[in-house]
């Protein structure tokens, strides 16, 4: 059985630190901020566009 030497522990620690820094912000975003940046604005833009289309705002563009 292999004995955990200081080099093995250092490599494991280094890999853990790299993974922590690589995945901390995306995990934080997914957990807390995804609902904040939901596509609510995009939905409103589609509503405004459809109302403008129904009102004939874009009719001149097709002629």
C-alpha positions as CSV (number, residue, x, y, z in Angstrom):
1,X,0.0,0.0,0.0
2,X,1.3,3.5,-0.9
3,X,2.3,5.8,1.9
4,X,1.0,9.4,1.5
5,X,4.1,11.5,1.3
6,X,4.4,15.2,1.5
7,X,4.6,15.4,-2.2
8,X,1.3,13.5,-2.7
9,X,-0.4,15.7,-0.1
10,X,0.9,18.8,-1.8
11,X,-0.4,17.6,-5.2
12,X,-3.8,16.8,-3.7
13,X,-3.9,20.2,-2.0
14,X,-2.9,22.0,-5.2
15,X,-5.5,20.2,-7.3
16,X,-8.1,21.0,-4.6
17,X,-7.2,24.7,-4.7
18,X,-7.3,24.8,-8.5
19,X,-10.7,23.1,-8.6
20,X,-12.0,25.4,-5.9
21,X,-11.0,28.5,-7.8
22,X,-12.3,27.2,-11.1
23,X,-15.7,26.1,-9.9
24,X,-16.5,28.5,-7.0
25,X,-17.9,31.4,-9.1
26,X,-19.9,29.3,-11.5
27,X,-21.4,27.3,-8.6
28,X,-22.2,30.6,-6.8
29,X,-23.9,31.9,-10.0
30,X,-25.9,28.8,-10.5
31,X,-27.0,28.6,-6.9
32,X,-27.9,32.2,-6.2
33,X,-27.9,34.4,-9.3
34,X,-29.5,32.3,-12.0
35,X,-33.0,33.4,-11.0
36,X,-31.8,37.0,-10.8
37,X,-30.7,37.0,-14.5
38,X,-33.6,35.0,-15.7
39,X,-34.9,35.9,-19.2
40,X,-37.6,38.2,-17.8
41,X,-36.3,41.1,-19.9
42,X,-36.3,38.9,-23.0
43,X,-39.9,38.0,-22.4
44,X,-40.9,41.6,-22.1
45,X,-39.0,42.5,-25.3
46,X,-41.0,39.7,-27.1
47,X,-44.2,41.2,-25.7
48,X,-43.3,44.7,-26.9
49,X,-42.3,43.4,-30.3
50,X,-45.5,41.5,-30.8
51,X,-47.6,44.6,-29.7
52,X,-45.7,46.7,-32.2
53,X,-46.2,44.1,-34.9
54,X,-49.9,43.9,-34.2
55,X,-50.1,47.7,-34.4
56,X,-48.6,47.7,-37.9
57,X,-45.3,49.3,-36.9
58,X,-43.3,47.1,-39.2
59,X,-45.6,47.2,-42.2
60,X,-43.5,49.9,-44.0
61,X,-40.4,47.6,-43.8
62,X,-42.0,44.9,-45.9
63,X,-42.9,47.3,-48.8
